[in-house]
Amino acid sequence: MGFYFVDPDTYKKYKDEVLELSHGVQINFQEHLPADKRQPGLSDEAIAKKLGLEEQVVREIRCVAERDKYPLDEFEAAIRFKQKACREYAKEGMSSVMRKYVKRSRD
């Protein structure tokens, strides 16, 4: 894949909306919200169609905007969280993420 560059004005115009629609900001199923309140993130392709942009433009805006919005330690914490959940699932068939919800539903 070659070098790609989004015009700074295009980035400024769309960055907030792209982030809000992406998987980077989620109000989703893990929060156990009613269906009408859930807002799972959209793919870059779906965001591009919605905003009338090229998918590659949306991808670059999203990647840069995520780095602008979230500090590096937040990305590292997310990686540790995902690794822990995967290890627990491999070992026990359920991660600690879901274990607390299963326990609550049994109480």
N, C-alpha and C positions, 0 to 999 in steps of 0.2 A: 504494500500500500504506500502510495506516495505522500508527500508533504501536503497538508491541507491548512487553509487559513480562513477564518471567518472574519469579515469586516467588523471592526470594533463597534460601529453603530448598530449593526445587526445583532451583535452579542448583547449590547446594552438594552436593546429594544425587547429581546425575547428571553433573556436569561431567567428572569423570575418566573415567567409562565412555563418555560421548559422544565425548570426545577420542580415547580408545583405539580406538573402533570406526570413527572417521571417517577421511577421507583425510589429515587433519592429522598422523597418526602412521601410518607405513607400514613394514611389513616386506614388501617386494613383489618383483615380477619383475625389477626392475633390479638387485637384489642377487644374482641368479642362484642362489637357494636352491632346494632340492628342493620339489616341489609341496606336500608335507605341511607345510612350514615357512612357506609364503607366506601372508600375511595382508593382502590388498588391502583398502583402506578401503571402508566401506559408504556409501551415499547417506544423506542425512538421512531420506528416506522409509523406507529399510530399518532404520535405527537406531530410528526412531519405532515401527515395528512390533515390533521386537525388545524394546524397553523399555516398550511400552504407553503411549507418549506421543503427543501431536499432533506432526506434522511441523514446524510453525512453532515449537513449543517447543524441539524438538531443534535447529533451525537457529539460534535465538537463543542457546541454551546453547553450541553449537559456536563461533559467531562470537565471543562474549564470552570463552569459555575459551581460544580460540586467541590472542586479544589479551593475555590474562592470562599465558599460558604463554611466548609467544615475543616477544622484544624487536623493536621496529620494524626495526632493522638486519637482522634475519634475514629479514623479509618482503622488504625491499629487495634483499638478496642473492639471494633466490629469484627475484625478478622479473628481475634482471640475468642470472642463469643461464638462465632460460627464453628471454629475448630473444636471448641469444648462441646458444643451441642452435637456435632457429628461424631466425636469420640464416644460420648455417652449413648448416642443412638446405636452405634456399632456394638457397644458393649452390652447394653441393656434393652435395646429395642424402643427406648423412649428417652428423649433428652430432658434435662432439668427444666427446659423452657415449658414443655407441656406437662411435666409431672405435677407442677403446682396447680394447674387447672384441673387435672384429673382428680387430684386430692380434694380440691374444693367441691367438685361436683359430687363426690362420695360423702362428704360431710353433711 
